[in-house]
Amino acid sequence: MHKVAVIGAGAWGSALALHAARAGCAVRLWARDPGPILASRRSPRLAGSVLPEAIEVSGDLASMGGQDAVLLVVPVAHVRRVAALLPGAAPLVICAKGLEPGSCLLPSEILEEVQPGRAVAVLSGPNFAAEIAAGLPAASIIAAGDRGLRERLAAMLSTPNFRLYGSDDPLGAQLGGAAKNVIAIAAGAVTGAGLGENARAALVTRGVAELARLVGGLGGEAKTAFGLSGLGDLLLTCTGAASRNHALGVALGQGRALAEILASRSTATEGVGSAPALVARAAGIDLPICAAVAELLAGRASVAEAITRLLARPRRDE
């Protein structure tokens, strides 16, 4: 039996712990505050799902050694601190999406600094936590430069209802996971402002082109933008009712202030930090949607002004 540690007991971490147990793995789940989960066997972030007793829950990172794989499912802002404390030499599987505030580093680049030489892979795709926890059909990718590593992880974590494809582009997979949240904010703002389905469809389609430029321009494979970790994740996040980033965009489009929206939330909305980080990281790459969202979030443009600027861009062939 494979042994898997899941670091982070939010909605996605709890869902992945349930999934790994369903895949036949012995699972340890690390929670910053394990008390509520140990008392009820339920994650506060994943309503309706019960964690079986077979999933060991602990607040001690030192107890997470001796595993076959470690799924890192904390927000990107906490990856550096948490990863530096992880024991053992098992492959680290990045399940967080976004860039580190300040440094603008991707999770794999953070791990290179705090866990040099340790094998790293990326799990990414169009997956809502509640549906994975319920065992509904889904697909995702395992991205790693080492074919053997991604094949071992895919075999370890696949189930009949959760199909894992391999990818040799972990950079592109991470960029897709970061940018789709930003584009989802823009799509939500279009919806919230009442601009119609035509406008949202046009924005999402141009968002795919923007994502391809981003991935290719930063050294990944542009084709990754059209796979599960790009187009697939983008479609889900821009249309799914459970998308936190899309919902934030809708609220912005309706005229609510960003500070008010964030104050009412208890979970991270990664696109808020990813927008300025992507624009800074990709200087010289044409990212009009990401730039418009960064301006909107910074209060330098209203939704109407951001849309006007996008529509005023020079015409050209697609």
BALOBA-1460 file (C-alpha; in Angstrom, 3 decimals):
// residues 318
<rec num="1" residu="m" x="0.000" y="0.000" z="0.000"/>
<rec num="2" residu="h" x="1.338" y="3.425" z="-0.958"/>
<rec num="3" residu="k" x="1.690" y="6.046" z="1.761"/>
<rec num="4" residu="v" x="0.651" y="9.624" z="0.983"/>
<rec num="5" residu="a" x="0.804" y="12.772" z="3.093"/>
<rec num="6" residu="v" x="-1.524" y="15.663" z="2.297"/>
<rec num="7" residu="i" x="-0.292" y="19.003" z="3.637"/>
<rec num="8" residu="g" x="-3.226" y="21.345" z="4.127"/>
<rec num="9" residu="a" x="-6.746" y="20.525" z="5.304"/>
<rec num="10" residu="g" x="-8.731" y="23.152" z="3.460"/>
<rec num="11" residu="a" x="-11.388" y="22.132" z="0.947"/>
<rec num="12" residu="w" x="-8.911" y="20.984" z="-1.726"/>
<rec num="13" residu="g" x="-6.564" y="19.256" z="0.704"/>
<rec num="14" residu="s" x="-9.419" y="17.416" z="2.406"/>
<rec num="15" residu="a" x="-10.840" y="16.385" z="-0.971"/>
<rec num="16" residu="l" x="-7.455" y="15.059" z="-2.084"/>
<rec num="17" residu="a" x="-7.061" y="13.155" z="1.187"/>
<rec num="18" residu="l" x="-10.434" y="11.487" z="0.561"/>
<rec num="19" residu="h" x="-9.448" y="10.783" z="-3.022"/>
<rec num="20" residu="a" x="-6.053" y="9.288" z="-2.095"/>
<rec num="21" residu="a" x="-7.751" y="7.013" z="0.435"/>
<rec num="22" residu="r" x="-10.231" y="5.981" z="-2.264"/>
<rec num="23" residu="a" x="-7.249" y="5.169" z="-4.505"/>
<rec num="24" residu="g" x="-6.039" y="2.679" z="-1.885"/>
<rec num="25" residu="c" x="-3.357" y="4.799" z="-0.229"/>
<rec num="26" residu="a" x="-2.609" y="5.093" z="3.477"/>
<rec num="27" residu="v" x="-3.182" y="8.812" z="4.070"/>
<rec num="28" residu="r" x="-1.890" y="11.279" z="6.629"/>
<rec num="29" residu="l" x="-3.490" y="14.737" z="6.585"/>
<rec num="30" residu="w" x="-1.727" y="17.732" z="8.123"/>
<rec num="31" residu="a" x="-3.942" y="20.522" z="9.449"/>
<rec num="32" residu="r" x="-2.776" y="23.779" z="10.982"/>
<rec num="33" residu="d" x="-5.524" y="23.306" z="13.588"/>
<rec num="34" residu="p" x="-6.466" y="19.609" z="13.651"/>
<rec num="35" residu="g" x="-8.802" y="19.890" z="16.652"/>
<rec num="36" residu="p" x="-12.100" y="20.497" z="14.806"/>
<rec num="37" residu="i" x="-11.387" y="17.704" z="12.324"/>
<rec num="38" residu="l" x="-10.394" y="15.216" z="15.010"/>
<rec num="39" residu="a" x="-13.550" y="16.064" z="16.959"/>
<rec num="40" residu="s" x="-15.992" y="15.706" z="14.068"/>
<rec num="41" residu="r" x="-14.065" y="13.909" z="11.278"/>
<rec num="42" residu="r" x="-15.218" y="16.766" z="9.026"/>
<rec num="43" residu="s" x="-13.217" y="19.534" z="7.393"/>
<rec num="44" residu="p" x="-14.643" y="22.991" z="8.187"/>
<rec num="45" residu="r" x="-13.934" y="23.926" z="4.556"/>
<rec num="46" residu="l" x="-15.629" y="20.925" z="2.927"/>
<rec num="47" residu="a" x="-19.216" y="20.744" z="4.072"/>
<rec num="48" residu="g" x="-20.946" y="17.404" z="3.865"/>
<rec num="49" residu="s" x="-17.820" y="15.229" z="3.600"/>
<rec num="50" residu="v" x="-16.736" y="12.892" z="6.386"/>
<rec num="51" residu="l" x="-13.076" y="11.928" z="6.705"/>
<rec num="52" residu="p" x="-12.851" y="8.210" z="7.568"/>
<rec num="53" residu="e" x="-10.872" y="7.119" z="10.608"/>
<rec num="54" residu="a" x="-8.349" y="5.514" z="8.250"/>
<rec num="55" residu="i" x="-7.118" y="9.033" z="7.356"/>
<rec num="56" residu="e" x="-4.694" y="10.046" z="10.100"/>
<rec num="57" residu="v" x="-5.013" y="13.735" z="11.003"/>
<rec num="58" residu="s" x="-2.167" y="15.590" z="12.709"/>
<rec num="59" residu="g" x="-0.904" y="19.094" z="13.340"/>
<rec num="60" residu="d" x="2.714" y="17.906" z="13.478"/>
<rec num="61" residu="l" x="4.652" y="18.410" z="10.241"/>
<rec num="62" residu="a" x="7.477" y="16.244" z="11.588"/>
<rec num="63" residu="s" x="5.116" y="13.259" z="11.481"/>
<rec num="64" residu="m" x="4.699" y="13.589" z="7.703"/>
<rec num="65" residu="g" x="7.958" y="11.822" z="6.827"/>
<rec num="66" residu="g" x="8.363" y="8.310" z="5.458"/>
<rec num="67" residu="q" x="5.825" y="8.742" z="2.659"/>
<rec num="68" residu="d" x="5.814" y="7.717" z="-0.994"/>
<rec num="69" residu="a" x="4.468" y="11.128" z="-2.018"/>
<rec num="70" residu="v" x="3.618" y="14.417" z="-0.306"/>
<rec num="71" residu="l" x="0.785" y="16.533" z="-1.724"/>
<rec num="72" residu="l" x="1.403" y="20.191" z="-0.944"/>
<rec num="73" residu="v" x="-2.021" y="21.857" z="-0.732"/>
<rec num="74" residu="v" x="-1.447" y="25.052" z="1.269"/>
<rec num="75" residu="p" x="-1.979" y="28.516" z="-0.306"/>
<rec num="76" residu="v" x="1.044" y="29.669" z="-2.299"/>
<rec num="77" residu="a" x="1.732" y="32.441" z="0.229"/>
<rec num="78" residu="h" x="2.469" y="29.721" z="2.835"/>
<rec num="79" residu="v" x="4.365" y="27.238" z="0.640"/>
<rec num="80" residu="r" x="7.818" y="28.533" z="1.596"/>
<rec num="81" residu="r" x="7.294" y="28.346" z="5.349"/>
<rec num="82" residu="v" x="5.545" y="24.985" z="5.359"/>
<rec num="83" residu="a" x="7.726" y="23.251" z="2.763"/>
<rec num="84" residu="a" x="10.914" y="24.209" z="4.615"/>
<rec num="85" residu="l" x="9.689" y="22.129" z="7.577"/>
<rec num="86" residu="l" x="8.748" y="18.985" z="5.655"/>
<rec num="87" residu="p" x="10.871" y="15.952" z="6.560"/>
<rec num="88" residu="g" x="11.947" y="13.096" z="4.323"/>
<rec num="89" residu="a" x="12.828" y="12.854" z="0.654"/>
<rec num="90" residu="a" x="9.526" y="11.802" z="-0.945"/>
<rec num="91" residu="p" x="8.445" y="13.632" z="-4.122"/>
<rec num="92" residu="l" x="6.545" y="16.843" z="-3.471"/>
<rec num="93" residu="v" x="3.385" y="17.247" z="-5.558"/>
<rec num="94" residu="i" x="2.328" y="20.872" z="-5.942"/>
<rec num="95" residu="c" x="-1.453" y="21.231" z="-5.692"/>
<rec num="96" residu="a" x="-1.540" y="24.995" z="-5.050"/>
<rec num="97" residu="k" x="-2.097" y="27.558" z="-7.804"/>
<rec num="98" residu="g" x="-0.605" y="31.033" z="-7.984"/>
<rec num="99" residu="l" x="2.613" y="32.972" z="-7.429"/>
<rec num="100" residu="e" x="4.301" y="33.932" z="-4.194"/>
<rec num="101" residu="p" x="3.562" y="37.536" z="-3.192"/>
<rec num="102" residu="g" x="6.609" y="39.751" z="-3.431"/>
<rec num="103" residu="s" x="8.984" y="37.319" z="-5.139"/>
<rec num="104" residu="c" x="6.533" y="36.418" z="-7.962"/>
<rec num="105" residu="l" x="7.932" y="32.865" z="-7.832"/>
<rec num="106" residu="l" x="5.968" y="29.787" z="-8.814"/>
<rec num="107" residu="p" x="5.657" y="26.990" z="-6.214"/>
<rec num="108" residu="s" x="8.280" y="24.817" z="-7.942"/>
<rec num="109" residu="e" x="10.759" y="27.717" z="-7.812"/>
<rec num="110" residu="i" x="10.085" y="28.193" z="-4.110"/>
<rec num="111" residu="l" x="10.727" y="24.491" z="-3.529"/>
<rec num="112" residu="e" x="14.024" y="24.731" z="-5.408"/>
<rec num="113" residu="e" x="15.122" y="27.233" z="-2.765"/>
<rec num="114" residu="v" x="13.822" y="25.514" z="0.386"/>
<rec num="115" residu="q" x="14.067" y="21.831" z="-0.641"/>
<rec num="116" residu="p" x="16.876" y="21.786" z="-3.244"/>
<rec num="117" residu="g" x="17.297" y="18.525" z="-5.102"/>
<rec num="118" residu="r" x="13.957" y="17.077" z="-4.033"/>
<rec num="119" residu="a" x="11.746" y="15.642" z="-6.803"/>
<rec num="120" residu="v" x="8.792" y="17.872" z="-7.635"/>
<rec num="121" residu="a" x="5.643" y="17.349" z="-9.703"/>
<rec num="122" residu="v" x="2.470" y="19.368" z="-10.313"/>
<rec num="123" residu="l" x="-1.130" y="18.192" z="-10.044"/>
<rec num="124" residu="s" x="-3.428" y="20.593" z="-11.883"/>
<rec num="125" residu="g" x="-6.671" y="20.604" z="-13.814"/>
<rec num="126" residu="p" x="-10.371" y="21.498" z="-13.814"/>
<rec num="127" residu="n" x="-11.307" y="20.170" z="-10.396"/>
<rec num="128" residu="f" x="-13.738" y="21.557" z="-7.823"/>
<rec num="129" residu="a" x="-13.002" y="20.130" z="-4.378"/>
<rec num="130" residu="a" x="-16.567" y="19.116" z="-3.517"/>
<rec num="131" residu="e" x="-16.912" y="17.047" z="-6.694"/>
<rec num="132" residu="i" x="-13.599" y="15.261" z="-6.155"/>
<rec num="133" residu="a" x="-14.604" y="14.539" z="-2.559"/>
<rec num="134" residu="a" x="-17.876" y="13.067" z="-3.811"/>
<rec num="135" residu="g" x="-16.056" y="10.820" z="-6.275"/>
<rec num="136" residu="l" x="-17.641" y="12.386" z="-9.365"/>
<rec num="137" residu="p" x="-15.876" y="11.899" z="-12.732"/>
<rec num="138" residu="a" x="-12.933" y="14.220" z="-13.350"/>
<rec num="139" residu="a" x="-9.562" y="14.458" z="-15.061"/>
<rec num="140" residu="s" x="-6.336" y="16.263" z="-14.284"/>
<rec num="141" residu="i" x="-2.635" y="16.134" z="-15.104"/>
<rec num="142" residu="i" x="0.531" y="15.135" z="-13.304"/>
<rec num="143" residu="a" x="3.324" y="17.288" z="-14.712"/>
<rec num="144" residu="a" x="7.002" y="16.470" z="-14.173"/>
<rec num="145" residu="g" x="10.091" y="16.477" z="-16.304"/>
<rec num="146" residu="d" x="10.871" y="12.929" z="-15.145"/>
<rec num="147" residu="r" x="8.595" y="10.536" z="-17.043"/>
<rec num="148" residu="g" x="9.088" y="7.772" z="-14.498"/>
<rec num="149" residu="l" x="8.043" y="10.076" z="-11.650"/>
<rec num="150" residu="r" x="4.852" y="11.246" z="-13.311"/>
<rec num="151" residu="e" x="3.914" y="7.701" z="-14.310"/>
<rec num="152" residu="r" x="4.426" y="6.448" z="-10.730"/>
<rec num="153" residu="l" x="2.364" y="9.285" z="-9.287"/>
<rec num="154" residu="a" x="-0.399" y="8.845" z="-11.859"/>
<rec num="155" residu="a" x="-0.606" y="5.124" z="-11.073"/>
<rec num="156" residu="m" x="-0.631" y="5.865" z="-7.336"/>
<rec num="157" residu="l" x="-3.385" y="8.491" z="-7.443"/>
<rec num="158" residu="s" x="-5.646" y="7.406" z="-10.301"/>
<rec num="159" residu="t" x="-9.076" y="5.901" z="-9.748"/>
<rec num="160" residu="p" x="-11.745" y="4.805" z="-12.258"/>
<rec num="161" residu="n" x="-13.475" y="8.178" z="-11.786"/>
<rec num="162" residu="f" x="-10.353" y="10.380" z="-11.647"/>
<rec num="163" residu="r" x="-8.247" y="10.092" z="-14.799"/>
<rec num="164" residu="l" x="-4.704" y="11.456" z="-14.602"/>
<rec num="165" residu="y" x="-2.765" y="12.350" z="-17.731"/>
<rec num="166" residu="g" x="0.976" y="12.943" z="-17.858"/>
<rec num="167" residu="s" x="2.661" y="16.191" z="-18.891"/>
<rec num="168" residu="d" x="6.322" y="17.094" z="-19.263"/>
<rec num="169" residu="d" x="5.636" y="20.824" z="-18.728"/>
<rec num="170" residu="p" x="5.372" y="21.626" z="-15.001"/>
<rec num="171" residu="l" x="6.151" y="25.284" z="-15.733"/>
<rec num="172" residu="g" x="3.249" y="25.624" z="-18.148"/>
<rec num="173" residu="a" x="0.923" y="23.742" z="-15.811"/>
<rec num="174" residu="q" x="1.686" y="26.152" z="-12.971"/>
<rec num="175" residu="l" x="1.300" y="29.221" z="-15.161"/>
<rec num="176" residu="g" x="-2.064" y="27.923" z="-16.350"/>
<rec num="177" residu="g" x="-3.205" y="27.431" z="-12.765"/>
<rec num="178" residu="a" x="-2.169" y="30.983" z="-11.856"/>
<rec num="179" residu="a" x="-3.480" y="32.821" z="-14.921"/>
<rec num="180" residu="k" x="-6.862" y="31.099" z="-15.094"/>
<rec num="181" residu="n" x="-7.802" y="32.600" z="-11.734"/>
<rec num="182" residu="v" x="-7.012" y="36.085" z="-13.012"/>
<rec num="183" residu="i" x="-8.990" y="35.615" z="-16.215"/>
<rec num="184" residu="a" x="-11.883" y="34.214" z="-14.159"/>
<rec num="185" residu="i" x="-12.022" y="37.474" z="-12.207"/>
<rec num="186" residu="a" x="-12.327" y="39.333" z="-15.511"/>
<rec num="187" residu="a" x="-15.055" y="36.953" z="-16.719"/>
<rec num="188" residu="g" x="-16.943" y="37.431" z="-13.481"/>
<rec num="189" residu="a" x="-16.678" y="41.199" z="-13.733"/>
<rec num="190" residu="v" x="-18.193" y="41.049" z="-17.223"/>
<rec num="191" residu="t" x="-21.080" y="38.994" z="-15.867"/>
<rec num="192" residu="g" x="-21.550" y="41.184" z="-12.805"/>
<rec num="193" residu="a" x="-21.625" y="44.318" z="-14.934"/>
<rec num="194" residu="g" x="-24.402" y="42.819" z="-17.059"/>
<rec num="195" residu="l" x="-22.421" y="42.890" z="-20.295"/>
<rec num="196" residu="g" x="-23.850" y="39.599" z="-21.567"/>
<rec num="197" residu="e" x="-22.769" y="36.097" z="-22.515"/>
<rec num="198" residu="n" x="-21.276" y="37.221" z="-25.839"/>
<rec num="199" residu="a" x="-18.811" y="39.439" z="-24.011"/>
<rec num="200" residu="r" x="-17.876" y="36.714" z="-21.538"/>
<rec num="201" residu="a" x="-17.336" y="34.159" z="-24.307"/>
<rec num="202" residu="a" x="-15.126" y="36.590" z="-26.220"/>
<rec num="203" residu="l" x="-13.091" y="37.387" z="-23.110"/>
<rec num="204" residu="v" x="-12.557" y="33.741" z="-22.174"/>
<rec num="205" residu="t" x="-11.525" y="32.863" z="-25.737"/>
<rec num="206" residu="r" x="-9.014" y="35.691" z="-25.866"/>
<rec num="207" residu="g" x="-7.894" y="34.577" z="-22.409"/>
<rec num="208" residu="v" x="-6.804" y="31.255" z="-23.892"/>
<rec num="209" residu="a" x="-4.661" y="33.100" z="-26.436"/>
<rec num="210" residu="e" x="-3.223" y="35.228" z="-23.637"/>
<rec num="211" residu="l" x="-2.425" y="32.124" z="-21.612"/>
<rec num="212" residu="a" x="-0.618" y="30.551" z="-24.583"/>
<rec num="213" residu="r" x="1.515" y="33.698" z="-24.989"/>
<rec num="214" residu="l" x="2.300" y="33.675" z="-21.279"/>
<rec num="215" residu="v" x="3.340" y="30.024" z="-21.148"/>
<rec num="216" residu="g" x="5.419" y="30.186" z="-24.323"/>
<rec num="217" residu="g" x="6.971" y="33.516" z="-23.403"/>
<rec num="218" residu="l" x="8.186" y="32.281" z="-20.018"/>
<rec num="219" residu="g" x="9.720" y="29.074" z="-21.320"/>
<rec num="220" residu="g" x="6.887" y="26.547" z="-21.170"/>
<rec num="221" residu="e" x="5.157" y="24.763" z="-24.034"/>
<rec num="222" residu="a" x="2.381" y="26.869" z="-25.585"/>
<rec num="223" residu="k" x="0.364" y="23.698" z="-26.244"/>
<rec num="224" residu="t" x="-0.066" y="23.258" z="-22.481"/>
<rec num="225" residu="a" x="-2.428" y="26.235" z="-22.574"/>
<rec num="226" residu="f" x="-4.908" y="24.141" z="-24.580"/>
<rec num="227" residu="g" x="-4.937" y="21.135" z="-22.234"/>
<rec num="228" residu="l" x="-6.509" y="20.287" z="-18.894"/>
<rec num="229" residu="s" x="-4.272" y="22.597" z="-16.856"/>
<rec num="230" residu="g" x="-4.941" y="25.480" z="-19.257"/>
<rec num="231" residu="l" x="-8.149" y="25.615" z="-21.250"/>
<rec num="232" residu="g" x="-9.857" y="22.967" z="-19.105"/>
<rec num="233" residu="d" x="-9.181" y="24.729" z="-15.816"/>
<rec num="234" residu="l" x="-9.959" y="28.110" z="-17.377"/>
<rec num="235" residu="l" x="-13.387" y="26.996" z="-18.586"/>
<rec num="236" residu="l" x="-14.334" y="25.589" z="-15.192"/>
<rec num="237" residu="t" x="-13.137" y="28.616" z="-13.252"/>
<rec num="238" residu="c" x="-14.802" y="31.110" z="-15.605"/>
<rec num="239" residu="t" x="-18.187" y="29.381" z="-15.606"/>
<rec num="240" residu="g" x="-18.555" y="27.211" z="-12.497"/>
<rec num="241" residu="a" x="-20.781" y="28.527" z="-9.714"/>
<rec num="242" residu="a" x="-18.305" y="27.288" z="-7.082"/>
<rec num="243" residu="s" x="-15.410" y="29.382" z="-8.453"/>
<rec num="244" residu="r" x="-14.220" y="31.862" z="-5.816"/>
<rec num="245" residu="n" x="-12.368" y="33.947" z="-8.389"/>
<rec num="246" residu="h" x="-15.338" y="34.206" z="-10.749"/>
<rec num="247" residu="a" x="-17.607" y="35.099" z="-7.813"/>
<rec num="248" residu="l" x="-15.212" y="37.841" z="-6.744"/>
<rec num="249" residu="g" x="-15.258" y="39.232" z="-10.280"/>
<rec num="250" residu="v" x="-19.075" y="39.189" z="-10.298"/>
<rec num="251" residu="a" x="-19.102" y="41.192" z="-7.064"/>
<rec num="252" residu="l" x="-16.629" y="43.697" z="-8.490"/>
<rec num="253" residu="g" x="-18.761" y="44.032" z="-11.608"/>
<rec num="254" residu="q" x="-21.766" y="44.769" z="-9.408"/>
<rec num="255" residu="g" x="-19.902" y="47.676" z="-7.832"/>
<rec num="256" residu="r" x="-18.714" y="46.192" z="-4.539"/>
<rec num="257" residu="a" x="-15.321" y="47.234" z="-3.190"/>
<rec num="258" residu="l" x="-12.500" y="44.680" z="-3.174"/>
<rec num="259" residu="a" x="-11.769" y="45.204" z="0.533"/>
<rec num="260" residu="e" x="-15.418" y="44.544" z="1.383"/>
<rec num="261" residu="i" x="-15.500" y="41.356" z="-0.691"/>
<rec num="262" residu="l" x="-12.290" y="39.963" z="0.828"/>
<rec num="263" residu="a" x="-13.384" y="40.848" z="4.363"/>
<rec num="264" residu="s" x="-16.441" y="38.645" z="3.925"/>
<rec num="265" residu="r" x="-14.360" y="35.594" z="2.917"/>
<rec num="266" residu="s" x="-12.510" y="33.055" z="5.027"/>
<rec num="267" residu="t" x="-10.666" y="31.361" z="2.139"/>
<rec num="268" residu="a" x="-7.969" y="32.572" z="-0.238"/>
<rec num="269" residu="t" x="-8.876" y="33.988" z="-3.639"/>
<rec num="270" residu="e" x="-5.568" y="33.340" z="-5.404"/>
<rec num="271" residu="g" x="-6.279" y="35.493" z="-8.457"/>
<rec num="272" residu="v" x="-6.080" y="38.658" z="-6.361"/>
<rec num="273" residu="g" x="-2.383" y="38.160" z="-5.693"/>
<rec num="274" residu="s" x="-1.622" y="36.438" z="-8.982"/>
<rec num="275" residu="a" x="-2.756" y="39.324" z="-11.208"/>
<rec num="276" residu="p" x="-0.039" y="41.848" z="-10.274"/>
<rec num="277" residu="a" x="2.541" y="39.077" z="-9.847"/>
<rec num="278" residu="l" x="1.941" y="37.728" z="-13.369"/>
<rec num="279" residu="v" x="2.093" y="41.197" z="-14.900"/>
<rec num="280" residu="a" x="5.378" y="41.875" z="-13.117"/>
<rec num="281" residu="r" x="6.822" y="38.452" z="-13.927"/>
<rec num="282" residu="a" x="5.841" y="38.604" z="-17.612"/>
<rec num="283" residu="a" x="7.002" y="42.119" z="-18.426"/>
<rec num="284" residu="g" x="7.225" y="42.436" z="-22.212"/>
<rec num="285" residu="i" x="4.581" y="39.753" z="-22.887"/>
<rec num="286" residu="d" x="1.226" y="41.043" z="-24.118"/>
<rec num="287" residu="l" x="-1.231" y="40.225" z="-21.305"/>
<rec num="288" residu="p" x="-4.072" y="42.747" z="-21.690"/>
<rec num="289" residu="i" x="-6.634" y="40.840" z="-19.610"/>
<rec num="290" residu="c" x="-4.254" y="40.167" z="-16.719"/>
<rec num="291" residu="a" x="-3.090" y="43.793" z="-16.844"/>
<rec num="292" residu="a" x="-6.700" y="45.044" z="-16.805"/>
<rec num="293" residu="v" x="-7.500" y="42.878" z="-13.771"/>
<rec num="294" residu="a" x="-4.387" y="44.101" z="-11.969"/>
<rec num="295" residu="e" x="-5.467" y="47.703" z="-12.600"/>
<rec num="296" residu="l" x="-8.998" y="46.939" z="-11.417"/>
<rec num="297" residu="l" x="-7.831" y="45.236" z="-8.211"/>
<rec num="298" residu="a" x="-5.406" y="48.066" z="-7.449"/>
<rec num="299" residu="g" x="-8.228" y="50.618" z="-7.768"/>
<rec num="300" residu="r" x="-6.580" y="52.309" z="-10.733"/>
<rec num="301" residu="a" x="-9.485" y="51.502" z="-13.062"/>
<rec num="302" residu="s" x="-13.196" y="50.814" z="-12.754"/>
<rec num="303" residu="v" x="-14.819" y="47.823" z="-14.444"/>
<rec num="304" residu="a" x="-16.169" y="50.131" z="-17.152"/>
<rec num="305" residu="e" x="-12.749" y="51.699" z="-17.730"/>
<rec num="306" residu="a" x="-11.028" y="48.298" z="-17.865"/>
<rec num="307" residu="i" x="-13.536" y="46.988" z="-20.431"/>
<rec num="308" residu="t" x="-13.240" y="50.174" z="-22.501"/>
<rec num="309" residu="r" x="-9.453" y="49.811" z="-22.638"/>
<rec num="310" residu="l" x="-9.722" y="46.191" z="-23.763"/>
<rec num="311" residu="l" x="-12.218" y="47.075" z="-26.507"/>
<rec num="312" residu="a" x="-10.058" y="49.985" z="-27.664"/>
<rec num="313" residu="r" x="-7.048" y="47.799" z="-28.440"/>
<rec num="314" residu="p" x="-5.897" y="47.938" z="-32.083"/>
<rec num="315" residu="r" x="-7.727" y="45.593" z="-34.429"/>
<rec num="316" residu="r" x="-5.712" y="42.714" z="-35.941"/>
<rec num="317" residu="d" x="-6.096" y="39.233" z="-37.346"/>
<rec num="318" residu="e" x="-6.815" y="36.578" z="-34.764"/>
